[in-house]
C-alpha cells in the first residue's frame, strides 16, 4: 500500500521580515560597539582621575617643601648679611668667622615629589585631560621647576668649592669640636667654637677667597627663592584647578 506524504510548502519570507532581521542585527552590533566604546571611555576616565590624583598628592607635598626651603634660604641670607656687616665694621671675631663659615656652607635643597608628573607624561595621560588650564599648568610647573634645579646646581657647585677651600683654611681640630657639638635640627646647627686661631691674620688672601665662595653661593638663594615663590603660585593654581574638576571623584 502506498503511503503518500503530504508536501510541505516552504514559507517564503516577505521583504519586511528581511528588513526586520537586518535592523535587529544592526542594532545588536551597534549596541556592542557602543558598549565597548563606553567601557574604554570609563577606563580612560579612571586612569585620568588616578593620574591627576597622584599629581595632586605630589603638589601637596611640594607646596609644603617649598615653604620650608624658602624659610631656610631666607634665614641663611639674614645670617650672611649679619656676618658681612660684622666683617665690614671689623667686629667679627675669629670664633665668629668659624661659626658663620661652617654653617653658611650648608644649604637647603628643594626636591620635588615628581612621581605623579612622571607617570602622567610617560603614560600619555596628558592627552586624556581636556581642561587646558590643567595641561598648561603642568607644563608651566615643570618649566619653573627646571629653572629652580639649575639654580640649585649652580649654588651647590659654588658651595662645594667653598667647602674644599674651608678644608685648607680652617683648623681641622676646631671644625671637629664644632661637629661633635652640633645640634640635630636648626639652620645654624654648628656652635661657635670656644677658642679659634687667628684666621684673619694667618692667610687673609685665602680667607677672602673662602668668604667670596660662600657669599656667592648663598646669594644664589635670592634667585632660588624668587623661582620657588613662582613655583608655589603656579602649583597652588594647578592644584585648585585639579580639585575643582576632579576632587569629588578622587578617593
C-alpha positions as CSV (number, residue, x, y, z in Angstrom):
1,X,0.0,0.0,0.0
2,X,1.5,3.3,-1.0
3,X,1.8,6.0,1.6
4,X,1.6,9.5,0.3
5,X,3.5,12.0,2.5
6,X,1.9,15.5,2.4
7,X,4.1,18.1,0.7
8,X,5.4,20.9,3.0
9,X,5.2,24.2,1.2
10,X,8.3,26.3,2.1
11,X,7.5,29.6,3.7
12,X,8.6,32.4,1.6
13,X,9.8,35.4,3.7
14,X,8.4,38.7,3.0
15,X,10.7,41.7,2.3
16,X,9.8,43.4,5.5
17,X,11.0,40.3,7.5
18,X,14.4,40.7,5.9
19,X,14.5,44.3,6.8
20,X,13.5,43.5,10.4
21,X,16.3,40.9,10.7
22,X,18.8,43.3,9.3
23,X,17.7,46.0,11.7
24,X,17.9,43.6,14.7
25,X,21.4,42.6,13.6
26,X,22.5,46.2,13.1
27,X,21.1,47.2,16.5
28,X,22.9,44.3,18.2
29,X,26.3,45.2,16.5
30,X,25.8,48.9,17.2
31,X,25.0,48.3,20.9
32,X,28.0,46.1,21.2
33,X,30.2,48.8,19.6
34,X,28.7,51.5,21.9
35,X,29.2,49.3,25.0
36,X,32.8,48.6,24.1
37,X,33.4,52.3,23.4
38,X,31.7,53.3,26.7
39,X,33.9,50.7,28.6
40,X,37.0,52.2,27.0
41,X,35.9,55.7,27.9
42,X,35.3,54.6,31.5
43,X,38.7,53.0,31.7
44,X,40.4,56.2,30.3
45,X,38.4,58.3,32.7
46,X,39.5,56.2,35.7
47,X,43.1,56.5,34.5
48,X,42.8,60.2,34.1
49,X,41.5,60.6,37.6
50,X,44.1,58.3,39.0
51,X,47.0,60.2,37.3
52,X,45.7,63.6,38.4
53,X,45.2,62.3,42.0
54,X,48.9,61.4,42.0
55,X,49.7,64.9,40.6
56,X,47.5,66.4,43.4
57,X,49.4,64.4,46.1
58,X,52.7,65.5,44.6
59,X,51.7,69.1,44.7
60,X,50.5,68.9,48.3
61,X,54.0,67.6,49.3
62,X,55.8,70.1,47.0
63,X,53.9,73.2,48.4
64,X,54.9,72.3,52.0
65,X,58.5,71.6,51.0
66,X,58.7,74.9,49.1
67,X,57.6,76.8,52.2
68,X,60.2,75.0,54.3
69,X,63.1,75.6,51.8
70,X,62.2,79.3,51.4
71,X,62.3,79.8,55.2
72,X,65.7,78.1,55.4
73,X,67.1,80.1,52.4
74,X,65.9,83.4,53.9
75,X,67.3,82.6,57.3
76,X,70.7,81.8,55.8
77,X,70.6,85.1,53.9
78,X,69.8,87.0,57.1
79,X,72.8,85.3,58.8
80,X,75.0,86.1,55.8
81,X,74.1,89.8,55.9
82,X,74.7,89.9,59.7
83,X,78.1,88.2,59.2
84,X,79.3,90.6,56.4
85,X,78.1,93.6,58.4
86,X,80.3,92.5,61.2
87,X,83.2,91.9,58.8
88,X,82.8,95.4,57.3
89,X,82.8,97.0,60.7
90,X,85.7,94.9,61.9
91,X,83.6,93.4,64.7
92,X,83.8,89.8,63.5
93,X,86.0,87.7,65.8
94,X,87.9,84.6,64.7
95,X,85.4,82.4,66.5
96,X,82.5,84.2,64.7
97,X,84.2,83.6,61.3
98,X,84.4,79.8,62.1
99,X,80.8,79.8,63.2
100,X,79.3,81.6,60.2
101,X,81.5,80.0,57.5
102,X,80.8,76.5,58.8
103,X,77.1,77.0,59.0
104,X,76.7,79.0,55.8
105,X,78.5,76.4,53.7
106,X,75.3,74.3,54.1
107,X,72.2,74.6,52.0
108,X,68.6,73.5,51.8
109,X,67.6,71.8,48.5
110,X,64.1,71.6,47.0
111,X,63.4,68.0,45.9
112,X,60.1,67.7,44.1
113,X,57.9,64.8,44.7
114,X,57.7,64.0,41.0
115,X,56.0,60.6,40.8
116,X,52.7,61.7,39.5
117,X,54.1,64.2,37.0
118,X,56.4,61.5,35.6
119,X,53.6,59.0,35.4
120,X,51.1,61.2,33.6
121,X,53.8,62.1,31.0
122,X,55.2,58.6,30.4
123,X,51.7,57.0,30.1
124,X,50.5,59.7,27.7
125,X,48.0,60.8,30.3
126,X,48.1,64.5,29.3
127,X,46.0,63.7,26.1
128,X,43.2,62.4,28.4
129,X,43.0,65.7,30.3
130,X,40.5,68.0,28.5
131,X,41.0,71.0,30.8
132,X,43.6,73.2,29.1
133,X,44.2,75.1,32.4
134,X,45.5,71.8,33.9
135,X,47.6,70.7,31.0
136,X,49.2,74.1,30.5
137,X,49.6,74.3,34.3
138,X,51.6,71.1,34.4
139,X,53.8,72.2,31.6
140,X,54.4,75.6,33.2
141,X,55.1,74.0,36.6
142,X,57.8,71.7,35.1
143,X,59.4,74.7,33.3
144,X,59.8,76.7,36.5
145,X,60.9,73.5,38.4
146,X,63.7,73.1,35.8
147,X,64.9,76.6,36.4
148,X,65.0,76.0,40.2
149,X,67.0,72.8,39.7
150,X,69.6,74.6,37.5
151,X,70.0,77.4,40.0
152,X,70.4,75.0,42.9
153,X,73.1,73.1,40.9
154,X,74.9,76.4,40.3
155,X,74.8,77.2,44.1
156,X,75.8,73.7,45.2
157,X,78.8,73.7,42.9
158,X,80.0,77.0,44.3
159,X,79.4,76.0,47.9
160,X,81.2,72.7,47.2
161,X,84.3,74.7,46.1
162,X,83.9,76.7,49.4
163,X,83.9,73.5,51.4
164,X,87.1,72.3,49.7
165,X,88.7,75.7,50.4
166,X,87.4,75.5,54.0
167,X,89.4,72.3,54.5
168,X,92.6,74.2,53.6
169,X,91.9,77.4,55.5
170,X,90.2,76.4,58.7
171,X,91.8,74.3,61.5
172,X,90.6,70.7,61.5
173,X,90.6,70.4,65.3
174,X,88.3,73.4,65.7
175,X,86.0,72.1,63.0
176,X,85.9,68.7,64.7
177,X,85.0,70.3,68.0
178,X,82.1,72.2,66.3
179,X,80.9,68.9,64.6
180,X,80.7,66.8,67.7
181,X,78.7,69.6,69.4
182,X,76.3,70.3,66.6
183,X,72.5,70.0,67.2
184,X,70.3,67.7,65.2
185,X,68.0,70.4,64.0
186,X,68.2,74.0,63.1
187,X,69.7,76.0,60.3
188,X,72.8,77.3,62.2
189,X,73.4,74.0,64.0
190,X,77.1,74.2,64.4
191,X,78.0,76.0,67.7
192,X,80.6,78.8,67.9
193,X,84.0,77.4,69.0
194,X,85.2,78.3,72.4
195,X,88.6,79.3,71.0
196,X,89.8,79.8,67.4
197,X,93.2,80.5,65.8
198,X,93.9,84.0,64.4
199,X,92.4,83.1,61.0
200,X,92.1,86.8,60.0
201,X,95.9,87.3,60.0
202,X,97.1,83.8,59.1
203,X,96.2,83.9,55.4
204,X,94.0,86.9,54.5
205,X,94.0,86.1,50.8
206,X,92.8,82.5,51.3
207,X,90.2,83.6,53.8
208,X,88.9,86.2,51.4
209,X,88.6,83.6,48.6
210,X,86.7,81.3,51.0
211,X,84.3,84.1,52.1
212,X,83.7,85.0,48.4
213,X,82.8,81.4,47.6
214,X,80.4,81.1,50.5
215,X,78.8,84.5,49.8
216,X,78.5,83.9,46.1
217,X,76.9,80.5,46.6
218,X,74.4,81.7,49.2
219,X,73.5,84.8,47.3
220,X,72.1,82.5,44.6
221,X,69.4,81.8,47.2
222,X,67.8,85.1,46.4
223,X,67.1,83.9,42.8
224,X,66.1,80.4,44.0
225,X,63.6,81.9,46.5
226,X,62.1,84.0,43.7
227,X,61.7,81.0,41.4
228,X,60.3,78.9,44.3
229,X,57.7,81.6,45.1
230,X,56.6,81.5,41.4
231,X,56.6,77.7,41.5
232,X,54.4,77.8,44.7
233,X,51.9,80.2,43.0
234,X,51.7,78.0,39.8
235,X,51.4,74.8,41.8
236,X,48.6,76.2,44.0
237,X,46.7,77.4,41.0
238,X,47.2,74.0,39.2
239,X,46.1,72.1,42.3
240,X,43.0,74.2,42.7
241,X,42.0,73.5,39.0
242,X,42.5,69.8,39.5
243,X,40.4,69.7,42.7
244,X,37.7,71.8,41.1
245,X,37.3,69.4,38.2
246,X,38.2,66.1,39.8
247,X,38.1,66.5,43.6
248,X,34.7,64.8,44.1
249,X,35.8,61.8,42.0
250,X,39.0,61.2,44.0
251,X,39.2,58.6,46.7
